[in-house]
Amino acid sequence: MKALVCHSYGTSENLVLENVNDLAPDKGQVLVEVFAASLNFPDTLQIQGKYQFQPPMPFTPGSEVGGIVRALGPGVSEFQVGDRVMATPSIGGMAEQVVVATSGVRKIPDNMDFKTAAGFAMVYTTSYHALKQRANIKPGETLLVLGASGGVGMAAVELGKMMGARVIAAASSDEKLDFVRQADPDELLNYGDGELKEKVKALTDDKGADVIYDPVGGNLFDQATRCINWNGRILVVGFTSGRIPEYKANLALLKGASMVGVFLGRFRKEEPVEYEKNFAELLEFYRQGKLKPIITQTFAMEEYVAAFNVFSERRVMGKVVLQIRQE
């Protein structure tokens, strides 16, 4: 089978598309024939050796796929060969085959294609956990989403609206805001000029946002701490800016505000029942047509460098996927 392999840390140009041995599932695993694999920001960190989880060399990146179950390992009874699934391996997704523990595999709704399946799990479970469990967001509260044009940002805008919040979608350019408009936010905010704080104050009668969803970090986080409402919650989702900021304790005191971490992997480990409940609810929302994921860029497997460059050049809007094979 073909697989994208990382033999040494560096940019996507260091990756190699090569033939490797076919896989076979072990006990409690299934073999998935991959039709589409999603790219996420952590993939770009992992191939550079900068992620919190680094597999041994060589490895195939990719933590989300959509495809068909082709073989079952010993003891597997909850799936059948031929099932259409989404799967979340920790690595190995950017290949024609991947083996995944059954806990990381879910049957997909009949109205979901494989590209959507590949880009669904991480962004929606992250943003739903952030808003539901970590922010405990209430209808009528104001939600400010930074980096709103990215995968998790778009999911946060969409979910925030569904959960009854007033949503301010913020991004660094008018082009990105035009894209975010598809998710029907209440307000659009361009922070490309560095004036996030003043613009948020203007949109909230000088009160600030009740919940700030921040996957960017860096200077935006610094400004976010100054435009949070009383009893507000700043959700720390990631650091796509490249700089991990520091929270000044006096601002938390003066604002009566909280900085709340959002780490999906730890949530899944510590609260598996709630994680599964969230996932089941999200899939039902999709079946009902309440969620409409947008796959904006699809690349052939051979175009992996261009696909990764969308992230390194900060051009991400929505979800980016590799088309491993045609449906």
Secondary structure, 3 states (H helix, E strand, C coil): CEEEEECCCCCHHHCEEEECCCCCCCCCEEEEEEEEEEECHHHHHHCCCCCCCCCCCCECCCCCEEEEEEEECCCCCCCCCCCEEEECCCCCCCECEEEEEHHHEEECCCCCCHHHHHCCHHHHHHHHHHHHHHCCCCCCCEEEECCCCCHHHHHHHHHHHHCCCEEEEEECCHHHHHHHHHHCCCEEEECCCCCHHHHHHHHCCCCCEEEEEECCCHHHHHHHCCCEEEEEEEEECCCCCCCCCCCCHHHHHHHCCEEEECCHHHHHHHCHHHHHHHHHHHHHHHHCCCCCCCEEEEEEHHHHHHHHHHHHCCCCCCEEEEECCCC
